[in-house]
Amino acid sequence: MDKAGKGAPLSHAELAKQEVESAYANAPVQEREERSKGSVAVAGRTLAYTATAGTLTIRDTEGKPTGSMFYTAYTLDGTKPGTKRPITFLYNGGPGSPSFWLHMGSFAPVRLRTGDPVFMRPAPFDFGPNPDTLLDKTDLVFLDAMGAGYSRALGETKPSHFYGVDEDVDAFARAIIRYVSKNGRWNSPKFILGESYGTTRSGALAYQLQDRGMALNGVVLLSSIMNYGYRQPGLDQVYLNYLPSYAATAWYHNRIQNRPADVSTIVEQARAFAVGPYASALAKGQSISDAERDQVANQMSQLIGLSPEFIKRANLRIDLPRFQKELLRDRRERVGRFDSRYVGVDADAAGERPDSDASSDAISGAFIGTFHEYLSNTLGYKTDMQYRLSARDAAGFDWNWKHKAPGGGFSAQQNNPNTAVDLAFAMRDNPHLKVLSMNGWYDMATPFFGTEYDLGHMMLEPAQAKNLSFTYYPAGHMTYLNPEALREMRRDLVKWYDSALAGSGAAN
């Protein structure tokens, strides 16, 4: 019925609003759990586990329920309350993304088997046990951000209550504390693993959990963006950050002369150029001499595969969409953003920017289809709610980018977040906190050189700096898409968990 009660059909906007309101209304205040059993063979052992798909009710300081966060947990059978077995909380970024990307592709005991780098076929999908799971080292809990997946605001709480840097961190802190308290895991070593904007979240979350009495054992940063400030127009740091990723991409597609045998060599050359001649040239702005501009453009061309003339026309500052279009323009192809090894074609080969991201187009259908099939038919979680692929799909999504960092004074008030500041506070206060940064050479959404810059400017003392380590993989943003990289990641993480837990008496 319409507002006048005359029975006229609802408009598309009214139907969309009705769907949104229904989806929020159906979020359960009462926490729900659906349990199932499974097993997986890992490193010569068969691990029996319990999978739990459910919700965690978030409450404010007065005890009023404000949100319901959806999660999927994998716990090794025999795990009891009070256990010293590690537990890791994992989440994607967005902001506003659910966790099914990490869930279906990385370290859960099940996985969508991916090719590399190829466009995945439509259904049926190749999905099954994951021998590269981390379940032998840690229990795993995948969390969906508020407004995404089946996570929703409750009652009179508006979705915007959760849509912001600090608002989001508060929701995750409350949900993690609720899970730990509900399941008796306060004595378990605790880790967080975030991807993409999830690393922005992790920097602040590590500090917030610690400030609320939950000191972490470790933080894993996968394909990081800790600092959004350098993306503001007029600042040159973003061009420095991208240069080594451009060089790695040009190396992969064989677009440079005198190509070295391995990607790490060209990356190291690009790093040195970026912090030396390139940084000096950009700092001079329009006052740079013609001779220096020519010299820098020629050096850049040798590293990133674009012509010196194109580089000079862009004032030595190559925006990402331009690089994506220009590198393979003579082949009428463009490279991906999340993973620059992927290539695609546009309707207009002379255009300024790609029509879409080839690396995202190649995998999205398989990940989404597999997750829906698995959630309903294996985990047994059935509901009339819509599983939102992003909180941005709902009406009213408007992210608050302001962030209040630890400490006082002007630097604590940030209009664009840099949560490496928060992570540095947590590492200084907790001398046992280990941090691992995992990076893909071909990730042009969150370039690794930017991560190195941000984490290298936390101003840690040597005792804390030794707790920070980096790894790199022949992959893009979602490093685990490359089966070879996933195996390397597992080996690195096994060693890292052992290091983080050394002397703690933790049990695997």
C-alpha positions as CSV (number, residue, x, y, z in Angstrom):
1,M,0.0,0.0,0.0
2,D,1.2,3.6,-0.6
3,K,1.0,6.3,2.0
4,A,-2.5,7.3,0.9
5,G,-3.7,3.7,1.3
6,K,-4.9,3.5,-2.3
7,G,-3.0,0.3,-3.2
8,A,-0.7,1.9,-5.8
9,P,2.5,0.0,-6.5
10,L,5.6,1.1,-4.5
11,S,8.3,3.0,-6.4
12,H,11.8,1.5,-6.8
13,A,13.1,3.9,-4.1
14,E,10.3,2.9,-1.7
15,L,11.0,-0.8,-2.3
16,A,14.7,-0.3,-1.7
17,K,14.0,1.6,1.5
18,Q,11.6,-1.2,2.6
19,E,14.2,-3.8,1.9
20,V,16.8,-1.9,3.9
21,E,14.4,-1.4,6.9
22,S,13.4,-5.1,6.7
23,A,17.1,-6.2,6.7
24,Y,17.8,-4.1,9.8
25,A,14.7,-5.2,11.6
26,N,15.5,-8.9,11.1
27,A,18.9,-8.6,12.8
28,P,18.7,-10.8,16.0
29,V,19.2,-9.2,19.5
30,Q,19.5,-12.7,20.9
31,E,22.8,-14.2,19.8
32,R,22.5,-17.0,17.4
33,E,24.9,-20.0,16.7
34,E,24.8,-22.7,14.0
35,R,27.5,-25.4,14.6
36,S,28.8,-28.0,12.2
37,K,31.8,-30.4,12.1
38,G,34.6,-30.7,9.7
39,S,38.2,-32.0,9.3
40,V,41.2,-31.0,7.3
41,A,44.6,-32.5,6.7
42,V,47.5,-30.2,7.5
43,A,51.2,-30.9,7.6
44,G,50.6,-34.7,8.0
45,R,47.9,-34.2,10.7
46,T,44.1,-34.6,10.4
47,L,42.5,-31.8,12.4
48,A,38.9,-32.2,13.5
49,Y,37.2,-28.8,14.1
50,T,33.9,-27.1,14.9
51,A,32.6,-24.4,12.6
52,T,30.3,-21.9,14.2
53,A,28.3,-19.3,12.2
54,G,26.6,-16.8,14.5
55,T,26.1,-13.3,15.9
56,L,27.6,-11.3,18.7
57,T,25.4,-8.6,20.3
58,I,27.3,-5.3,20.8
59,R,26.1,-3.3,23.8
60,D,26.9,0.2,24.9
61,T,28.3,1.1,28.3
62,E,24.7,1.0,29.8
63,G,24.1,-2.5,28.5
64,K,21.7,-1.5,25.7
65,P,22.1,-3.6,22.6
66,T,23.2,-1.4,19.7
67,G,24.5,-3.9,17.0
68,S,24.6,-7.5,15.9
69,M,28.0,-8.6,14.4
70,F,28.1,-11.7,12.2
71,Y,31.0,-14.1,12.5
72,T,32.3,-17.5,11.5
73,A,34.6,-19.3,13.9
74,Y,36.8,-22.4,13.5
75,T,37.9,-24.0,16.7
76,L,40.0,-27.2,17.0
77,D,37.9,-29.9,18.7
78,G,38.9,-30.3,22.3
79,T,39.4,-26.6,22.8
80,K,38.1,-25.7,26.3
81,P,37.4,-22.5,28.2
82,G,40.5,-21.2,29.7
83,T,42.7,-22.9,27.1
84,K,46.1,-21.4,26.2
85,R,45.5,-22.2,22.5
86,P,45.9,-19.1,20.3
87,I,42.9,-17.4,18.7
88,T,43.0,-15.0,15.7
89,F,40.4,-12.5,14.7
90,L,40.4,-11.8,10.9
91,Y,38.5,-9.2,8.8
92,N,38.6,-7.4,5.5
93,G,38.5,-3.7,5.0
94,G,36.6,-1.4,2.6
95,P,35.7,0.3,4.8
96,G,32.4,-1.5,4.9
97,S,33.5,-4.9,3.6
98,P,32.4,-8.3,5.0
99,S,35.1,-10.9,5.6
100,F,34.2,-13.5,3.0
101,W,37.2,-12.6,0.9
102,L,39.7,-13.7,3.6
103,H,37.3,-16.4,4.7
104,M,37.0,-18.1,1.3
105,G,40.5,-17.5,0.0
106,S,43.1,-17.6,2.8
107,F,43.6,-19.5,6.0
108,A,40.2,-21.1,6.9
109,P,40.1,-24.9,6.8
110,V,38.2,-24.6,3.6
111,R,39.1,-22.6,0.5
112,L,38.1,-21.6,-3.0
113,R,40.9,-23.0,-5.2
114,T,42.1,-20.1,-7.4
115,G,44.2,-20.0,-10.5
116,D,46.8,-17.3,-10.9
117,P,46.3,-14.8,-12.5
118,V,43.3,-16.0,-14.5
119,F,39.6,-15.1,-14.9
120,M,37.8,-17.7,-12.8
121,R,35.1,-19.8,-14.4
122,P,31.4,-19.6,-13.4
123,A,29.8,-22.3,-11.3
124,P,30.5,-25.0,-10.4
125,F,33.4,-23.8,-8.2
126,D,36.5,-25.7,-7.1
127,F,36.0,-25.5,-3.3
128,G,37.2,-27.8,-0.6
129,P,39.6,-28.5,2.3
130,N,42.5,-26.1,2.6
131,P,45.9,-27.6,3.4
132,D,47.3,-24.1,3.9
133,T,45.0,-23.3,6.8
134,L,46.4,-21.9,10.0
135,L,44.1,-24.1,12.1
136,D,47.0,-26.1,13.4
137,K,48.5,-23.0,14.9
138,T,45.4,-21.0,16.0
139,D,41.6,-21.0,16.2
140,L,40.2,-18.6,13.6
141,V,37.3,-16.1,13.9
142,F,36.2,-14.1,10.8
143,L,34.2,-11.0,11.6
144,D,31.9,-8.9,9.3
145,A,32.0,-5.2,9.6
146,M,28.8,-3.5,10.8
147,G,26.4,-2.9,8.0
148,A,28.1,-5.6,5.9
149,G,27.3,-9.3,5.5
150,Y,24.7,-10.0,8.2
151,S,26.0,-7.4,10.6
152,R,23.4,-4.8,11.5
153,A,22.5,-2.0,13.8
154,L,19.8,-2.9,16.4
155,G,16.7,-1.2,17.6
156,E,16.8,2.6,17.5
157,T,20.6,2.6,16.8
158,K,21.2,4.1,13.3
159,P,23.7,2.5,11.0
160,S,25.7,5.7,11.0
161,H,26.5,5.0,14.6
162,F,29.1,2.5,13.3
163,Y,30.2,4.3,10.1
164,G,33.5,6.0,10.9
165,V,37.1,5.2,11.8
166,D,36.7,5.4,15.6
167,E,33.1,4.2,15.5
168,D,34.2,1.1,13.6
169,V,37.1,0.3,15.9
170,D,34.8,0.6,18.9
171,A,32.4,-1.9,17.4
172,F,35.2,-4.4,16.7
173,A,36.7,-4.0,20.1
174,R,33.3,-4.6,21.8
175,A,32.6,-7.7,19.5
176,I,36.0,-9.2,20.2
177,I,35.8,-8.7,23.9
178,R,32.3,-10.2,23.8
179,Y,33.5,-13.3,21.9
180,V,36.4,-13.8,24.3
181,S,34.2,-13.4,27.3
182,K,31.4,-15.6,26.0
183,N,33.8,-18.4,25.0
184,G,36.2,-18.3,28.0
185,R,39.2,-17.3,25.9
186,W,40.8,-14.6,28.1
187,N,43.8,-16.8,28.8
188,S,44.3,-17.6,25.1
189,P,47.1,-15.8,23.2
190,K,45.2,-13.3,21.0
191,F,46.0,-12.0,17.5
192,I,44.3,-9.8,14.9
193,L,44.7,-10.1,11.1
194,G,43.3,-7.3,8.9
195,E,43.5,-6.8,5.1
196,S,43.5,-3.5,3.3
197,Y,41.4,-0.9,5.3
198,G,41.4,-3.7,7.9
199,T,45.0,-2.7,8.6
200,T,43.8,0.9,9.3
201,R,41.4,-0.7,11.7
202,S,44.1,-2.9,13.2
203,G,46.4,-0.1,14.1
204,A,43.7,1.6,16.2
205,L,42.2,-1.6,17.4
206,A,45.4,-2.9,18.8
207,Y,45.6,0.2,21.0
208,Q,41.9,0.2,21.9
209,L,41.9,-3.4,23.0
210,Q,45.0,-2.9,25.0
211,D,43.5,0.3,26.6
212,R,40.4,-1.8,27.6
213,G,42.5,-4.5,29.2
214,M,43.1,-7.0,26.4
215,A,46.8,-6.9,25.4
216,L,47.5,-8.7,22.1
217,N,50.3,-11.1,21.3
218,G,50.4,-10.1,17.6
219,V,49.1,-8.1,14.7
220,V,49.2,-9.2,11.1
221,L,48.9,-6.4,8.5
222,L,48.0,-7.8,5.1
223,S,48.2,-5.3,2.1
224,S,48.3,-2.3,4.3
225,I,47.1,1.3,4.2
226,M,47.8,2.9,7.6
227,N,47.8,6.5,6.5
228,Y,45.2,8.2,4.4
229,G,46.6,11.7,4.8
230,Y,49.1,11.4,2.0
231,R,46.3,10.9,-0.6
232,Q,45.2,14.5,-0.3
233,P,45.6,16.4,-3.6
234,G,48.7,18.5,-3.8
235,L,50.9,16.1,-1.8
236,D,53.7,14.2,-3.5
237,Q,54.2,11.3,-1.2
238,V,51.7,9.2,-3.0
239,Y,53.8,9.3,-6.2
240,L,56.8,8.1,-4.2
241,N,54.8,5.3,-2.7
242,Y,53.6,4.0,-6.0
243,L,56.9,4.1,-8.0
244,P,58.3,0.7,-6.8
245,S,54.9,-0.9,-7.5
246,Y,54.9,0.6,-11.0
247,A,58.4,-0.8,-11.5
248,A,57.4,-4.3,-10.3
249,T,54.4,-4.2,-12.7
250,A,56.5,-3.1,-15.7
251,W,59.0,-5.9,-14.8
252,Y,56.2,-8.5,-14.8
253,H,54.8,-7.4,-18.1
254,N,58.3,-7.2,-19.7
255,R,58.0,-3.5,-20.5
256,I,61.5,-2.4,-19.4
257,Q,64.9,-2.6,-21.1
258,N,67.7,-4.4,-19.3
259,R,65.2,-6.4,-17.3
260,P,66.8,-8.1,-14.3
261,A,66.2,-11.7,-13.5
262,D,64.0,-11.2,-10.5
263,V,61.5,-8.6,-9.4
264,S,63.2,-7.8,-6.1
265,T,66.2,-6.3,-8.0
266,I,64.1,-3.8,-10.0
267,V,62.1,-3.0,-6.8
268,E,65.3,-2.2,-4.9
269,Q,66.5,0.1,-7.8
270,A,63.1,1.8,-7.7
271,R,63.3,2.3,-3.9
272,A,66.7,4.0,-4.2
273,F,65.5,6.2,-7.0
274,A,62.3,7.2,-5.2
275,V,64.0,8.4,-2.0
276,G,66.8,10.0,-3.9
277,P,66.5,11.8,-7.3
278,Y,62.7,11.4,-7.6
279,A,61.9,12.8,-4.1
280,S,64.3,15.7,-4.7
281,A,62.8,16.5,-8.1
282,L,59.2,16.5,-6.8
283,A,60.2,18.7,-3.8
284,K,61.2,21.4,-6.3
285,G,57.8,21.6,-7.9
286,Q,57.6,24.0,-10.8
287,S,61.1,25.4,-10.1
288,I,62.8,22.2,-11.3
289,S,65.2,22.9,-14.2
290,D,64.6,21.5,-17.6
291,A,67.8,19.4,-17.4
292,E,66.8,17.8,-14.1
293,R,63.3,17.1,-15.4
294,D,64.7,15.4,-18.5
295,Q,67.1,13.3,-16.4
296,V,64.5,12.2,-13.9
297,A,62.0,11.4,-16.7
298,N,64.6,9.2,-18.4
299,Q,65.4,7.4,-15.2
300,M,61.7,6.8,-14.5
301,S,61.1,5.5,-17.9
302,Q,63.8,2.9,-17.5
303,L,62.1,1.8,-14.3
304,I,58.4,1.9,-15.0
305,G,58.1,1.3,-18.7
306,L,56.4,4.6,-19.8
307,S,58.0,7.0,-22.3
308,P,59.9,10.0,-21.0
309,E,57.6,12.3,-23.0
310,F,54.5,10.9,-21.3
311,I,56.2,11.2,-17.9
312,K,57.2,14.9,-18.6
313,R,53.7,15.7,-19.8
314,A,52.4,14.4,-16.4
315,N,54.9,16.7,-14.6
316,L,56.7,13.6,-13.3
317,R,53.6,12.6,-11.4
318,I,51.9,9.5,-12.7
319,D,48.5,8.9,-11.2
320,L,47.5,5.2,-10.9
321,P,44.7,5.2,-13.5
322,R,47.0,6.7,-16.0
323,F,49.6,4.1,-15.4
324,Q,47.1,1.3,-15.6
325,K,46.0,2.6,-19.1
326,E,49.3,3.6,-20.5
327,L,51.6,0.7,-19.7
328,L,50.0,-1.7,-22.2
329,R,48.1,0.8,-24.4
330,D,49.9,-0.4,-27.5
331,R,48.3,-3.8,-26.9
332,R,44.9,-2.1,-26.2
333,E,45.0,-3.6,-22.7
334,R,45.1,-2.2,-19.2
335,V,46.4,-3.6,-15.9
336,G,44.5,-4.3,-12.7
337,R,44.5,-2.3,-9.6
338,F,44.2,-4.9,-6.9
339,D,46.6,-7.1,-8.8
340,S,48.5,-5.6,-11.7
341,R,49.4,-9.0,-13.2
342,Y,45.8,-9.2,-14.4
343,V,45.0,-7.5,-17.7
344,G,41.7,-6.5,-19.3
345,V,40.3,-4.5,-22.3
346,D,38.2,-1.3,-22.4
347,A,35.8,-0.1,-25.0
348,D,38.1,2.9,-25.5
349,A,41.8,2.1,-25.7
350,A,42.6,5.8,-25.9
351,G,40.8,6.6,-22.6
352,E,42.3,8.2,-19.5
353,R,41.3,5.5,-17.0
354,P,40.2,1.9,-16.9
355,D,36.5,1.1,-17.1
356,S,36.9,-1.4,-14.2
357,D,39.5,-3.4,-12.3
358,A,40.4,-6.5,-14.2
359,S,41.7,-8.2,-11.1
360,S,38.4,-7.7,-9.3
361,D,36.3,-8.7,-12.3
362,A,38.3,-12.0,-12.5
363,I,37.4,-13.4,-9.1
364,S,34.3,-11.7,-7.6
365,G,31.7,-14.1,-9.0
366,A,33.5,-17.2,-7.8
367,F,34.1,-15.8,-4.3
368,I,30.5,-14.5,-3.8
369,G,28.9,-17.7,-5.3
370,T,31.1,-20.0,-3.2
371,F,30.4,-18.2,0.0
372,H,26.6,-18.2,-0.4
373,E,26.7,-21.9,-1.2
374,Y,28.9,-22.8,1.8
375,L,27.2,-20.6,4.3
376,S,23.7,-22.0,3.6
377,N,24.4,-25.6,2.7
378,T,27.4,-26.5,4.9
379,L,27.4,-24.1,7.8
380,G,23.6,-24.2,7.9
381,Y,23.1,-20.5,8.5
382,K,19.8,-19.6,6.9
383,T,18.0,-16.3,7.2
384,D,15.7,-14.0,5.2
385,M,18.2,-11.2,5.6
386,Q,20.2,-10.0,2.6
387,Y,23.9,-10.7,2.9
388,R,25.4,-7.3,2.0
389,L,28.5,-7.5,-0.1
390,S,29.3,-4.0,1.2
391,A,27.9,-1.6,3.8
392,R,28.0,0.9,1.0
393,D,25.1,-0.9,-0.7
394,A,22.7,0.4,2.0
395,A,21.2,3.8,2.1
396,G,22.9,6.4,4.3
397,F,26.5,5.1,4.1
398,D,28.7,8.1,4.9
399,W,32.1,7.3,6.5
400,N,33.5,9.6,9.2
401,W,37.2,9.8,8.4
402,K,38.2,11.8,11.5
403,H,40.3,9.9,14.0
404,K,41.4,10.7,17.5
405,A,44.8,9.1,18.0
406,P,46.3,8.3,21.4
407,G,48.2,11.1,23.2
408,G,47.3,14.7,23.5
409,G,47.7,17.9,21.5
410,F,47.2,18.8,17.9
411,S,48.6,15.6,16.4
412,A,46.0,13.5,18.1
413,Q,43.2,15.1,16.1
414,Q,43.3,13.7,12.6
415,N,41.0,14.6,9.7
416,N,42.5,11.7,7.7
417,P,43.5,8.7,9.8
418,N,47.1,7.5,10.3
419,T,46.7,4.6,12.7
420,A,50.4,3.7,12.6
421,V,50.4,6.3,15.4
422,D,48.1,4.1,17.4
423,L,50.0,1.0,16.6
424,A,53.2,2.7,17.7
425,F,51.6,3.5,21.1
426,A,50.5,-0.1,21.5
427,M,54.0,-1.4,20.6
428,R,55.7,1.0,23.1
429,D,53.3,0.1,25.9
430,N,53.5,-3.7,25.2
431,P,57.1,-4.8,24.6
432,H,55.9,-8.3,23.7
433,L,53.6,-7.2,20.8
434,K,54.8,-8.6,17.5
435,V,53.7,-7.0,14.2
436,L,54.1,-8.7,10.8
437,S,53.5,-6.7,7.5
438,M,52.7,-9.0,4.5
439,N,52.8,-7.4,1.1
440,G,52.3,-8.2,-2.6
441,W,54.7,-6.9,-5.2
442,Y,51.9,-6.3,-7.6
443,D,49.4,-4.6,-5.2
444,M,48.5,-1.2,-6.6
445,A,45.6,-0.6,-4.2
446,T,47.9,-0.4,-1.2
447,P,51.5,-0.1,-2.5
448,F,54.1,-1.8,-0.3
449,F,56.5,1.2,-0.4
450,G,53.8,3.3,1.3
451,T,53.5,0.7,4.0
452,E,57.3,0.7,4.5
453,Y,57.2,4.5,4.8
454,D,54.3,4.5,7.3
455,L,55.7,1.7,9.5
456,G,59.2,3.1,9.2
457,H,58.0,6.4,10.7
458,M,56.5,5.1,13.9
459,M,59.6,6.3,15.7
460,L,60.1,3.1,17.6
461,E,63.1,2.6,19.8
462,P,65.3,-0.4,18.8
463,A,63.7,-2.7,21.4
464,Q,60.3,-2.2,19.9
465,A,61.5,-2.0,16.2
466,K,62.8,-5.5,16.4
467,N,59.2,-6.7,16.9
468,L,58.3,-5.4,13.4
469,S,59.0,-7.6,10.4
470,F,58.1,-7.6,6.7
471,T,57.4,-10.3,4.0
472,Y,56.8,-10.0,0.3
473,Y,55.1,-12.3,-2.3
474,P,54.7,-12.6,-6.1
475,A,51.0,-11.5,-5.9
476,G,48.7,-8.5,-5.6
477,H,46.4,-7.1,-2.9
478,M,44.8,-10.5,-2.2
479,T,48.2,-12.3,-1.9
480,Y,46.5,-15.6,-1.3
481,L,45.0,-15.8,-4.8
482,N,48.4,-17.0,-5.9
483,P,48.6,-20.7,-4.6
484,E,52.4,-20.4,-4.5
485,A,52.2,-17.2,-2.4
486,L,49.7,-18.8,-0.1
487,R,52.0,-21.6,0.7
488,E,54.8,-19.1,1.4
489,M,52.5,-17.0,3.6
490,R,51.6,-20.1,5.6
491,R,55.3,-21.0,6.1
492,D,56.1,-17.4,7.2
493,L,53.1,-17.2,9.5
494,V,53.9,-20.5,11.2
495,K,57.4,-19.2,12.0
496,W,56.0,-15.9,13.1
497,Y,53.4,-17.4,15.4
498,D,56.1,-19.6,17.0
499,S,58.2,-16.5,17.5
500,A,55.4,-14.5,19.0
501,L,54.5,-17.3,21.4
502,A,58.0,-18.3,22.4
503,G,58.2,-18.5,26.2
504,S,54.4,-18.0,26.7
505,G,53.5,-21.6,27.4
506,A,50.8,-21.4,24.7
507,A,49.4,-24.7,23.3
508,N,48.7,-25.4,19.6
